[in-house]
């Protein structure tokens, strides 16, 4: 087991160095070359209140977005539904659903759907700019299939394959991407009885949105009209330029402060009615400026969780404001209702708020069932 752990840590370092050499410094001048920006939106109500700082500490199905390694902590079965009002005032909603199931001793399979609803938009033309010709309905859909595994008591890893689809009735683009993540958990210090504290120091790394380019195809790229000089009626098809996916890497660390510690006689682990978690994360973007995230979560008896975060992104040299949508403060709360103490089944209601520029922020609400 030690050899496996050493190999995984060595591989993690190699991946980090390799990827960092390629895209460590975000370049805002390349922003127009990337598409499928919905891959950068966290659709889940529970984890989004952290402000993206929980790469190292996230656990359960919601980790399929931030760091898939965290899904390996699923005890048995987990179901989540979430709905977000994206940039309130824009009329855009995000609906998400996910399911995860433990497989064997240490494996977990997860499946998640995310769909963006833009509502109905009026059809306009050059000759009729005021509309009146009907409406069209854009759709963005992502389907994620993940597998995560606990390689030891300290090392967890996983992979995600995502199918991406964007389109309207006569125009669409499809693609696939790959995410990978690792979490390493250890302990530091001792409790008041002199026993070593376990699992309170966490490290995480995640690579996201790595895949081939995408391209739009369909009848919407064609135009029927008169072609000079003979004024022949012909159908002319425009070619769409390929665009890249917004690949990135996340590196995070988290630390749990256990207040009023005590020993669980069943698991022989140190537990506490009050837990305070501090987390930090660095996001290296390939196409925009890099981001820095700070987060804080307070947990009371695993019944109520209060969390907050802050996202910072450097401003462009020629502007006095950030060009990123999500910068500034975030906040969230989770209320957990036990359903079966013997089996550990719970029902949770989650809410989060994320500051946006412009509009009135993003509000997310969700429900989670753990069986």
C-alpha positions as CSV (number, residue, x, y, z in Angstrom):
1,X,0.0,0.0,0.0
2,X,2.9,2.4,0.7
3,X,4.3,1.7,-2.7
4,X,0.9,2.5,-4.3
5,X,0.6,5.7,-2.3
6,X,4.1,6.8,-3.2
7,X,3.4,6.1,-6.9
8,X,0.2,8.2,-6.8
9,X,1.9,11.1,-5.1
10,X,4.8,11.0,-7.6
11,X,2.3,10.9,-10.4
12,X,0.5,13.9,-8.9
13,X,3.7,15.9,-8.8
14,X,4.6,15.0,-12.4
15,X,1.1,16.0,-13.7
16,X,1.2,19.3,-11.7
17,X,4.6,20.2,-13.2
18,X,3.7,19.2,-16.7
19,X,0.3,21.1,-16.7
20,X,1.8,24.1,-15.0
21,X,4.5,24.5,-17.7
22,X,1.7,24.6,-20.3
23,X,-0.8,26.9,-18.8
24,X,0.2,28.1,-15.4
25,X,-0.4,31.8,-16.1
26,X,-3.9,32.6,-17.4
27,X,-3.9,34.7,-20.5
28,X,-7.0,37.0,-20.9
29,X,-6.0,37.7,-24.6
30,X,-6.9,34.1,-25.4
31,X,-10.4,34.4,-23.9
32,X,-12.1,34.5,-27.3
33,X,-10.6,31.2,-28.3
34,X,-12.5,29.2,-25.7
35,X,-16.1,28.2,-25.7
36,X,-18.4,26.0,-23.6
37,X,-18.1,28.4,-20.7
38,X,-20.9,26.6,-18.9
39,X,-18.3,24.1,-17.8
40,X,-17.0,26.8,-15.5
41,X,-20.3,27.1,-13.6
42,X,-20.8,25.1,-10.4
43,X,-24.5,24.1,-10.5
44,X,-24.7,22.7,-7.0
45,X,-26.2,24.6,-4.1
46,X,-24.1,23.1,-1.3
47,X,-20.6,23.5,-2.5
48,X,-20.9,26.7,-4.5
49,X,-21.2,28.8,-1.3
50,X,-17.5,28.1,-0.7
51,X,-16.5,30.3,-3.6
52,X,-14.6,27.5,-5.2
53,X,-12.2,27.1,-2.3
54,X,-13.1,23.5,-1.4
55,X,-11.1,21.5,-3.9
56,X,-9.3,19.7,-1.0
57,X,-12.2,19.2,1.4
58,X,-15.3,18.6,-0.7
59,X,-17.0,15.2,-0.2
60,X,-19.9,13.5,-1.8
61,X,-21.7,13.7,-5.1
62,X,-21.2,17.5,-5.5
63,X,-17.4,16.8,-5.8
64,X,-18.1,15.7,-9.4
65,X,-17.7,19.4,-10.3
66,X,-14.9,20.6,-8.1
67,X,-12.7,17.6,-7.5
68,X,-14.1,14.2,-8.5
69,X,-11.9,12.5,-5.9
70,X,-14.3,13.7,-3.2
71,X,-17.1,11.4,-4.6
72,X,-15.1,8.5,-3.2
73,X,-16.4,9.4,0.3
74,X,-20.0,8.4,-0.7
75,X,-21.0,5.9,2.0
76,X,-23.7,4.1,0.0
77,X,-26.2,6.1,-2.2
78,X,-26.6,9.8,-2.7
79,X,-29.2,11.8,-4.7
80,X,-29.1,15.6,-5.4
81,X,-31.3,18.1,-7.1
82,X,-30.4,21.7,-7.5
83,X,-31.8,24.8,-9.3
84,X,-29.9,28.0,-9.8
85,X,-31.1,31.5,-10.9
86,X,-28.0,32.4,-12.9
87,X,-27.2,36.1,-12.7
88,X,-30.6,37.1,-11.4
89,X,-32.3,39.4,-13.8
90,X,-30.9,37.6,-16.9
91,X,-33.8,35.1,-17.1
92,X,-31.5,32.1,-17.1
93,X,-32.0,29.1,-14.9
94,X,-29.8,26.0,-14.3
95,X,-31.3,22.6,-13.4
96,X,-29.1,19.8,-12.1
97,X,-29.6,16.3,-11.0
98,X,-27.1,13.7,-9.8
99,X,-26.9,10.2,-8.5
100,X,-23.9,8.3,-6.9
101,X,-23.6,4.7,-5.8
102,X,-20.9,2.9,-3.9
103,X,-19.5,0.0,-5.9
104,X,-17.5,-2.7,-4.1
105,X,-15.3,-2.0,-1.2
106,X,-13.8,1.3,-2.2
107,X,-15.3,2.4,-5.6
108,X,-18.1,4.9,-6.3
109,X,-19.9,5.5,-9.6
110,X,-21.6,8.8,-10.2
111,X,-23.9,10.3,-12.9
112,X,-24.9,13.9,-13.1
113,X,-26.9,16.1,-15.5
114,X,-26.8,19.9,-15.9
115,X,-29.1,21.9,-18.2
116,X,-29.2,25.6,-18.8
117,X,-32.6,27.1,-19.6
118,X,-32.4,30.4,-21.5
119,X,-36.2,30.7,-22.0
120,X,-37.8,31.7,-25.3
121,X,-36.0,34.3,-27.4
122,X,-37.6,36.2,-30.2
123,X,-36.5,35.4,-33.8
124,X,-35.3,38.5,-35.6
125,X,-33.8,39.2,-39.0
126,X,-32.1,42.0,-40.8
127,X,-35.3,43.0,-42.4
128,X,-37.5,42.4,-39.3
129,X,-35.3,43.4,-36.3
130,X,-38.4,43.9,-34.1
131,X,-39.3,40.2,-34.1
132,X,-42.8,38.8,-34.5
133,X,-41.5,35.7,-36.4
134,X,-41.8,33.3,-33.5
135,X,-39.2,32.2,-30.8
136,X,-36.4,29.8,-30.4
137,X,-35.1,28.0,-27.3
138,X,-31.3,27.6,-26.8
139,X,-30.2,24.6,-24.7
140,X,-26.9,23.8,-23.0
141,X,-26.6,20.3,-21.5
142,X,-23.7,18.5,-19.8
143,X,-23.8,14.8,-18.8
144,X,-21.0,13.6,-16.5
145,X,-20.1,10.0,-15.7
146,X,-17.5,9.5,-13.0
147,X,-15.7,6.9,-11.1
148,X,-13.7,7.5,-7.9
149,X,-11.8,5.1,-5.6
150,X,-10.2,5.2,-2.2
151,X,-6.7,3.9,-2.8
152,X,-5.9,4.0,0.9
153,X,-7.1,5.7,4.1
154,X,-5.3,8.9,2.9
155,X,-5.4,8.9,-0.9
156,X,-8.5,9.2,-3.1
157,X,-8.7,9.7,-6.8
158,X,-11.2,9.7,-9.7
159,X,-12.0,10.5,-13.3
160,X,-15.0,12.2,-15.0
161,X,-16.0,11.9,-18.7
162,X,-18.4,14.7,-19.7
163,X,-20.6,14.9,-22.8
164,X,-21.2,18.5,-23.9
165,X,-24.1,19.7,-26.1
166,X,-25.0,23.2,-27.1
167,X,-27.6,24.2,-29.7
168,X,-30.8,25.5,-31.1
169,X,-33.2,23.9,-33.5
170,X,-31.0,24.2,-36.6
171,X,-27.5,24.6,-35.1
172,X,-25.6,22.5,-32.5
173,X,-22.1,21.7,-31.2
174,X,-21.1,18.5,-29.3
175,X,-18.0,17.4,-27.6
176,X,-16.4,15.5,-24.8
177,X,-14.0,16.4,-22.0
178,X,-12.1,14.7,-19.2
179,X,-11.7,15.7,-15.5
180,X,-9.3,14.1,-13.1
181,X,-8.7,14.7,-9.4
182,X,-6.8,13.6,-6.3
183,X,-7.3,14.3,-2.6
184,X,-4.7,13.5,0.1
185,X,-5.8,13.5,3.7
186,X,-3.6,13.4,6.7
187,X,-3.4,14.5,10.3
188,X,-1.3,17.0,12.2
189,X,-0.9,17.7,15.8
190,X,-2.4,15.9,18.9
191,X,-5.5,16.2,20.9
192,X,-5.7,17.0,24.6
193,X,-5.2,13.4,25.5
194,X,-2.0,13.1,23.5
195,X,-3.6,11.1,20.7
196,X,-2.6,12.0,17.1
197,X,-5.4,13.9,15.3
198,X,-6.4,12.2,12.0
199,X,-7.9,13.5,8.8
200,X,-7.9,17.2,9.6
201,X,-5.3,18.4,7.0
202,X,-6.4,18.0,3.3
203,X,-4.7,18.6,0.0
204,X,-6.4,18.5,-3.4
205,X,-5.6,18.9,-7.1
206,X,-8.0,18.7,-10.0
207,X,-7.7,19.1,-13.8
208,X,-10.8,20.0,-15.6
209,X,-12.2,20.4,-19.1
210,X,-9.4,18.7,-21.0
211,X,-10.6,17.6,-24.5
212,X,-10.7,18.1,-28.2
213,X,-12.1,21.3,-29.8
214,X,-15.8,21.7,-30.6
215,X,-17.5,23.1,-33.7
216,X,-21.0,24.2,-34.6
217,X,-22.8,22.4,-37.5
218,X,-26.3,22.5,-38.9
219,X,-28.7,24.3,-41.3
220,X,-28.3,27.4,-39.3
221,X,-24.9,28.0,-40.9
222,X,-26.5,28.2,-44.4
223,X,-28.0,31.2,-46.2
224,X,-30.2,31.1,-49.3
225,X,-30.0,34.2,-51.5
226,X,-29.1,35.8,-54.9
227,X,-25.5,35.3,-55.9
228,X,-23.9,37.9,-58.3
229,X,-23.1,38.4,-61.0
230,X,-25.8,36.2,-62.6
231,X,-28.2,36.6,-59.7
232,X,-28.6,32.9,-59.3
233,X,-30.5,31.6,-56.3
234,X,-28.1,29.5,-54.3
235,X,-27.7,28.2,-50.8
236,X,-24.4,29.4,-49.3
237,X,-23.0,27.5,-46.2
238,X,-20.7,29.3,-43.8
239,X,-18.0,27.3,-42.0
240,X,-17.8,27.6,-38.2
241,X,-14.5,28.0,-36.6
242,X,-13.5,25.4,-34.0
243,X,-13.2,26.5,-30.4
244,X,-11.3,25.1,-27.5
245,X,-12.6,24.0,-24.1
246,X,-11.8,26.2,-21.0
247,X,-9.2,23.9,-19.4
248,X,-7.9,24.7,-16.0
249,X,-6.2,23.2,-12.9
250,X,-7.2,23.7,-9.3
251,X,-4.8,23.3,-6.3
252,X,-6.3,23.5,-2.8
253,X,-5.6,23.0,0.9
254,X,-8.0,22.8,3.9
255,X,-7.7,22.4,7.6
256,X,-10.3,21.4,10.2
257,X,-10.3,22.9,13.7
258,X,-12.1,20.5,16.0
259,X,-13.6,22.3,19.0
260,X,-14.5,20.4,22.2
261,X,-13.0,17.2,20.9
262,X,-14.0,13.7,22.0
263,X,-13.4,10.1,21.0
264,X,-16.1,8.2,19.2
265,X,-16.2,4.8,21.0
266,X,-17.5,3.0,17.8
267,X,-15.0,4.3,15.2
268,X,-12.2,5.3,17.6
269,X,-12.0,8.6,15.8
270,X,-11.8,12.1,17.2
271,X,-15.1,13.9,16.7
272,X,-16.4,17.3,17.7
273,X,-19.8,19.0,18.0
274,X,-18.2,22.1,16.5
275,X,-16.0,22.0,13.5
276,X,-14.4,25.0,11.7
277,X,-12.8,24.4,8.3
278,X,-10.6,26.9,6.5
279,X,-9.8,26.4,2.9
280,X,-7.8,28.0,0.1
281,X,-7.6,27.3,-3.6
282,X,-5.7,28.5,-6.6
283,X,-7.2,28.2,-10.1
284,X,-4.9,28.3,-13.1
285,X,-7.0,29.1,-16.1
286,X,-5.7,28.6,-19.7
287,X,-7.7,31.4,-21.3
288,X,-8.3,34.1,-18.6
289,X,-6.6,35.5,-15.6
290,X,-5.9,33.1,-12.7
291,X,-8.2,33.1,-9.6
292,X,-7.6,32.9,-5.9
293,X,-10.3,31.5,-3.6
294,X,-10.7,31.6,0.2
295,X,-13.5,29.7,2.1
296,X,-14.7,29.1,5.6
297,X,-17.3,26.6,6.9
298,X,-18.7,26.1,10.4
299,X,-20.5,22.8,11.2
300,X,-22.6,22.2,14.3
301,X,-23.2,18.5,15.1
302,X,-23.4,17.8,11.4
303,X,-26.9,19.4,11.5
304,X,-26.2,23.0,10.4
305,X,-23.5,24.2,8.1
306,X,-22.7,27.9,7.5
307,X,-20.2,28.7,4.8
308,X,-18.7,31.7,3.1
309,X,-16.0,32.5,0.5
310,X,-14.3,35.1,-1.5
311,X,-13.0,35.0,-5.1
312,X,-10.3,37.3,-6.4
313,X,-9.1,37.7,-9.9
314,X,-6.5,40.3,-11.0
315,X,-7.9,43.1,-13.2
316,X,-6.7,43.6,-16.7
317,X,-3.9,46.1,-17.1
318,X,-6.0,48.5,-19.2
319,X,-9.2,48.3,-17.0
320,X,-10.1,49.3,-13.5
321,X,-12.6,46.5,-13.1
322,X,-12.5,42.7,-13.3
323,X,-13.9,41.1,-16.5
324,X,-14.9,37.9,-14.6
325,X,-18.5,37.2,-13.8
326,X,-17.9,35.5,-10.5
327,X,-15.7,37.7,-8.2
328,X,-16.2,38.9,-4.7
329,X,-18.1,37.3,-1.8
330,X,-20.1,34.0,-1.7
331,X,-22.3,32.5,1.1
332,X,-24.3,29.4,1.8
333,X,-26.1,27.3,4.4
334,X,-27.1,23.7,4.7
335,X,-29.7,22.2,7.1
336,X,-29.4,18.5,7.6
337,X,-32.3,16.4,8.9
338,X,-31.4,12.8,10.0
339,X,-33.8,10.2,8.7
340,X,-32.3,7.0,10.0
341,X,-29.5,7.2,12.5
342,X,-28.6,3.5,12.3
343,X,-28.1,3.6,8.5
344,X,-26.8,7.2,8.5
345,X,-29.6,8.4,6.1
346,X,-30.1,12.1,6.0
347,X,-32.1,14.8,4.1
348,X,-30.4,18.1,3.4
349,X,-31.6,21.5,2.1
350,X,-28.8,23.6,0.7
351,X,-28.7,27.3,-0.4
352,X,-25.9,29.5,-1.8
353,X,-25.4,33.0,-3.1
354,X,-22.6,34.1,-5.4
355,X,-21.9,37.7,-6.3
356,X,-21.8,38.5,-10.0
357,X,-20.7,41.3,-12.2
358,X,-23.1,42.5,-13.5
359,X,-26.7,41.6,-12.6
360,X,-27.9,40.6,-9.1
361,X,-25.9,37.6,-8.2
362,X,-26.6,33.8,-8.5
363,X,-29.0,32.1,-6.1
364,X,-29.0,28.3,-5.9
365,X,-31.2,26.0,-3.8
366,X,-31.0,22.3,-3.7
367,X,-32.0,19.1,-1.9
368,X,-29.8,16.1,-1.1
369,X,-30.7,12.6,0.1
370,X,-28.1,10.3,1.5
371,X,-29.1,6.7,2.0
